[in-house]
Amino acid sequence: MIGNIVKKEFKELFTISTLLPIVFVALVFGFVGQMIGSVGESMQEKPVIGVVDMDGGDFSDTAMSVLIERAEVIYNGSDAEEGLRKVREDNGVALLVIPENFSQKIYANQPGEIEIYWIMRGAGMMDSISSGVVEWLIQAANQEISRKLIQQDSSVDPALVLNPTTRIETTFFKGKEIQGLSPSVLGGMLGSQSTVIPVVVMMLIILAGVSVISSMGLEKENKTLETLLTLPVRRSHIVIGKIVGSALVGMIMAIIYMLGFSRYMSSFQISDVNLADFGLALGMQDYLLVGISLFVALLAGLSLCIVLGTFAKNYRSAQALIFPITALAMISAFIIMFKDFDTIPVVLRVFLFAIPFSHPMMAMRALMLDNYSLVIGGIAYAAVFTAAMIAVAVRIFNSDRLLTGSVRKRAALGKLVWGFRR
């Protein structure tokens, strides 16, 4: 008797709807672990840099020895323009220029200047790893210079020993020349500005998708869908009404969630640097495009949920159909937060673009860099995807598939009716 009860409870609880989310969470943890593992490997690799030594003094030789030993130097000459071109062509990280008076300033108890020209290719969390390794190399060079200073003169100014060099930084990022910021600082600022949208869209799609698919399952289970279909209303109006109504509720949820999450993220922003000073601020038209992209993406996600919901036989079976929406939303958010769209492989780029609700996640960062084609193209693609899904949903609503649960049942029913007629 106990064995039968255990068997019954096991069959009711161990279903696809309960198993798939656990498997997906395990896969997400594995994906994140692999990303973190690749971070460690990237930090151990030698960064690709170029160096220009115009000083030739004692302290510049000390800095050069550290850089050449611990980095892959693809250019070591005297022409900064040529070195910058070489670094760009070979996918390097930065060009370091040591000016003529570098050693002379240090001997005069003044910090020596190092000019750094950064080549930044992405604003994701993992895109600033290589620049972080270069900053660590510069710190190692500072330590060697400090050691040499103490050996030559024990009465040297302690402030100079702690900070023997200063940086003059220029970052080249997607056609923009940004002076005074390193890729790590710039990436952190862009990340803090563009992290809110991916998380909001992910939560919005998941919550709204769960609501739509679950309601479809409940309507079938309670037989209210059959009553709705008997009313003198066009099936296309039913589909559009469900999608638009759910989208309006979803937008209200998104606004509430965005206000709370943006307040949460602002508590971590300790930098007083204003993005507007570097030409990276958004205007009213940019925020309008972000809003349009978010609304169209929500429509696309809900239209896909309507199509998936037609396959639900009851509320329990609807839980398993929520998994594809949850998986696509979470995968999109993780990829966009970790990597920039331009720095991921082409196959992954196509896959990310094909997910309609990934576009508002990328919109904020793209608009900061004046990449309007990506945002407008994403809005157009999401609109076409929505229209296609609505057409599919209307066709399903016009057929017996919505009530019978499968095409085979409808065909079998047709054969039975034909047999009675004969």
TANORRA-V755113 format. One record per residue. RES is the residue in one letter. PHI is phi as a letter, one per 20 degrees, with the letter a starting at -180 (999 if undefined). PSI is psi in degrees with one decimal (* if undefined). NEAR is the number of other C-alpha atoms within 10 Angstrom. Layout:
res=<RES RES>
phi=<PHI PHI>
psi=<PSI PSI>
near=<NEAR NEAR>
This chain:
res=<M I G N I V K K E F K E L F T I S T L L P I V F V A L V F G F V G Q M I G S V G E S M Q E K P V I G V V D M D G G D F S D T A M S V L I E R A E V I Y N G S D A E E G L R K V R E D N G V A L L V I P E N F S Q K I Y A N Q P G E I E I Y W I M R G A G M M D S I S S G V V E W L I Q A A N Q E I S R K L I Q Q D S S V D P A L V L N P T T R I E T T F F K G K E I Q G L S P S V L G G M L G S Q S T V I P V V V M M L I I L A G V S V I S S M G L E K E N K T L E T L L T L P V R R S H I V I G K I V G S A L V G M I M A I I Y M L G F S R Y M S S F Q I S D V N L A D F G L A L G M Q D Y L L V G I S L F V A L L A G L S L C I V L G T F A K N Y R S A Q A L I F P I T A L A M I S A F I I M F K D F D T I P V V L R V F L F A I P F S H P M M A M R A L M L D N Y S L V I G G I A Y A A V F T A A M I A V A V R I F N S D R L L T G S V R K R A A L G K L V W G F R R>
phi=<999 f f f f f f f f f f f e e d f f e e f f f f f f f f f f f f f f f f f f f f f f f f e f f f e c c c c d e e m e f f f f f f f f f f f f d c e e e b b b d d f f f f f f f f f f e l f e a d d d d f f e f f f f f f e m c f f e c e c d e d d d b d f f e f d f f f f f f f f f f f f f f f f f f f f f f f e b f e f f g f f f f c f c c d d d c d d c l n d d d e n c e g f f f f f f f f f f d e f f g f f f g f f f f f f f g f f f f f f f f f f f e m f f f f f f e f f c f f f f f f f f f f f f f f f f f f f f f f f f f f f f f f f f f f e e d e e f e f f f d m d e d e f f f f f f f f f f f f f f f f f f f f f f f f f f f e f e b f f f f f f f f g g f f f f f f f f f f f f f e c e f e d e g f f f f f f f f f e f e e f f f e f g f f f f d m e f f f f f f f f f f f f f f f f f f f f f f f f f f e d e f f d f n a f f f f f f f f f f f f f f f f>
psi=<-47.6 -39.8 -38.6 -38.4 -42.8 -42.7 -40.4 -48.8 -37.6 -42.7 -35.7 -32.3 -36.0 78.6 175.1 -37.7 -28.8 -26.6 -41.6 -44.2 -37.8 -42.3 -40.8 -42.4 -40.1 -39.9 -38.3 -43.4 -39.8 -39.3 -45.5 -40.6 -39.3 -38.6 -42.9 -38.4 -39.3 -27.2 -43.8 -40.1 -39.0 -35.9 -25.3 -18.3 147.4 130.9 149.3 116.3 168.9 148.7 143.5 114.8 104.4 -0.1 -55.4 16.1 -174.2 -47.7 -32.3 -36.6 -37.6 -46.4 -40.4 -38.9 -38.7 -44.1 -43.8 -35.1 -37.7 4.8 161.4 100.8 114.1 -10.7 129.0 86.2 -155.1 -3.5 111.6 -39.6 -42.1 -40.8 -39.7 -39.5 -40.6 -41.7 -40.5 -43.2 -35.4 19.6 41.9 173.8 -43.3 159.3 123.9 125.1 122.2 111.6 174.2 -39.6 23.7 -57.1 -36.4 -40.5 -40.2 -40.2 -25.7 19.6 36.0 143.0 137.1 146.0 139.2 120.8 127.0 124.4 104.3 142.0 102.9 126.4 -17.8 160.0 15.9 171.3 -34.0 -9.0 -14.9 11.1 -46.5 -38.9 -32.5 -36.1 -38.6 -40.1 -35.9 -37.0 -40.4 -38.2 -37.9 -38.6 -37.5 -39.6 -39.7 -39.2 -41.8 -41.0 -40.8 -35.9 -44.9 -37.2 -36.7 -35.6 108.1 -16.1 19.6 154.3 123.5 -34.1 -37.4 -35.7 -40.3 -35.7 80.0 -13.5 158.5 160.5 142.5 104.2 139.8 127.1 128.2 115.3 106.2 52.6 -4.5 138.1 109.2 114.8 138.8 -1.0 139.8 162.2 -33.5 -43.2 -45.0 -42.7 -38.3 -38.5 -45.2 -36.6 -41.5 -30.2 -29.3 10.6 -28.4 -47.1 -48.7 -41.7 -42.2 -45.8 -41.6 -49.6 -37.6 -47.0 -41.8 -49.3 -46.0 -40.0 -42.5 -42.6 -45.0 -49.6 -40.1 -39.4 -36.0 -42.6 -40.6 -39.1 -37.6 -41.1 -36.7 1.5 16.2 -24.7 -37.2 -40.4 -40.0 -38.0 -18.9 -11.7 153.1 61.8 138.1 140.9 -34.1 -35.1 -35.4 -46.0 -49.4 -39.5 -42.5 -43.8 -48.1 -41.9 -44.7 -35.5 -39.9 -43.2 -41.1 -38.0 -38.7 -42.8 -39.9 -40.9 -44.9 -46.2 -38.3 -39.9 -44.7 -43.5 -36.1 -36.0 -39.2 -44.1 -33.0 -23.0 -17.4 -7.4 104.2 -7.3 137.4 14.9 132.3 125.6 -25.8 -28.1 -18.2 14.6 27.3 11.6 158.3 142.8 -177.9 -38.4 -30.1 -44.6 -32.6 -41.8 -38.3 -42.1 -42.3 -43.9 -41.3 -43.2 -43.4 -39.5 -37.7 -41.0 -41.2 -44.2 -40.9 -36.1 -37.9 -37.4 -36.5 -43.6 -44.6 -36.0 -23.9 -19.4 -7.1 132.2 -30.2 -174.2 -38.3 -43.3 -24.2 -27.0 -36.1 -29.2 -12.2 -24.0 -46.6 -40.5 -45.5 -43.2 -47.8 -39.9 -44.4 -41.1 -43.9 -47.0 -42.2 -44.3 -45.2 -35.2 -31.8 -37.7 155.7 152.5 -33.3 -10.9 0.7 159.4 157.5 -41.9 -44.7 -31.0 -42.2 -43.1 -42.1 -39.6 -31.4 -20.4 113.0 -33.8 13.6 -18.0 -42.7 -22.7 -32.1 -11.0 -44.1 -48.9 -38.8 -40.5 -30.2 -28.4 16.6 29.6 72.1 -27.1 -39.3 -41.7 -47.5 -40.1 -37.7 -39.9 -43.5 -42.7 -43.5 -35.8 -43.4 -41.4 -41.2 -45.6 -40.2 -43.8 -36.3 -40.7 -41.9 -43.9 -41.1 -40.0 -39.4 -39.8 -29.3 -9.2 177.9 -3.8 -33.1 -32.3 -35.5 -23.7 -19.3 158.1 -33.8 -40.6 -39.4 -41.9 -40.7 -38.4 -38.0 -41.1 -37.5 -44.0 -40.7 -36.2 -40.6 -35.7 -37.4 *>
near=<6 7 8 9 10 11 11 11 11 11 10 10 11 10 13 14 17 14 12 18 18 12 11 16 13 12 12 16 12 12 14 15 12 12 14 13 11 13 16 12 10 15 15 11 13 16 23 20 30 30 25 21 22 17 17 16 14 15 24 22 15 16 21 19 13 16 22 15 11 15 17 15 18 17 20 17 14 14 14 20 10 13 23 22 14 17 24 18 9 11 13 23 24 26 28 27 23 22 17 16 16 23 21 16 15 19 15 9 15 18 21 24 20 19 16 20 25 28 24 24 17 20 27 23 18 19 21 22 18 24 23 17 20 23 14 12 20 19 15 16 22 22 17 17 24 21 12 15 20 14 11 10 9 9 9 15 13 13 11 16 20 13 16 23 21 13 15 15 17 20 20 18 17 14 8 13 15 20 14 14 16 25 27 19 14 20 20 18 17 18 18 15 19 22 21 21 23 26 20 24 27 23 20 25 27 22 16 23 29 22 16 24 28 23 19 26 24 19 19 21 15 12 13 12 17 13 9 13 16 8 9 7 10 12 18 16 11 15 19 17 12 15 23 15 11 19 25 14 11 24 17 12 16 21 13 12 18 18 12 11 16 16 12 12 13 11 8 9 13 7 9 6 13 11 15 10 9 14 14 17 14 16 10 8 10 19 14 11 19 23 15 16 28 26 22 26 29 29 29 28 27 30 30 24 27 25 22 20 28 22 21 26 20 19 19 15 18 24 20 18 24 24 20 16 22 19 17 18 24 21 16 24 23 16 20 23 21 18 17 20 22 12 14 17 10 11 9 12 15 12 12 21 20 15 20 28 31 28 30 27 26 26 27 25 25 20 22 20 16 17 14 15 11 16 24 17 14 25 25 15 20 28 19 15 22 23 15 15 21 23 16 16 26 20 15 17 20 14 13 15 17 23 20 14 15 14 13 11 14 16 12 11 13 11 12 11 11 10 9 7 7 5>
